[in-house]
Amino acid sequence: MAQVAYIVAGLAVAGAIASWIVGAACYVRTLRAVARTPEPRGLVLRAAIAWPFAVGRLQGQAAVHAAAVNKALVAFFACLMVAVSAISVATNLARVSR
């Protein structure tokens, strides 16, 4: 059973890495889309420094990419929680089987 938990942990870590890469790519797309808007200076800086405060002001294609970034963030944190839980289960099962 500990082996299964280690496999789940590995898959969760792989999922976290993949969602991090997708989120970073969408973040770059968002910043590029914001830079093309008529009023980019303040919004690009706000999006780069304080992401949660800029998301509500984004419109058009930038908002679409921002939604993908937010989904990738949720997936990243969910994968991290699953990985930590699976590692905890694996270590407990390895300890009990001795």
Secondary structure, DSSP 8 states (H G I E B T S, - for coil): -HHHHHHHHHHHHHHHHHHHHHHHHHHHHHHHHHHTSSSHHHHHHHHHH-HHHHGGG--THHHHHHHHHHHHHHHHHHHHHHHHHHHHHHHHHHHHT-
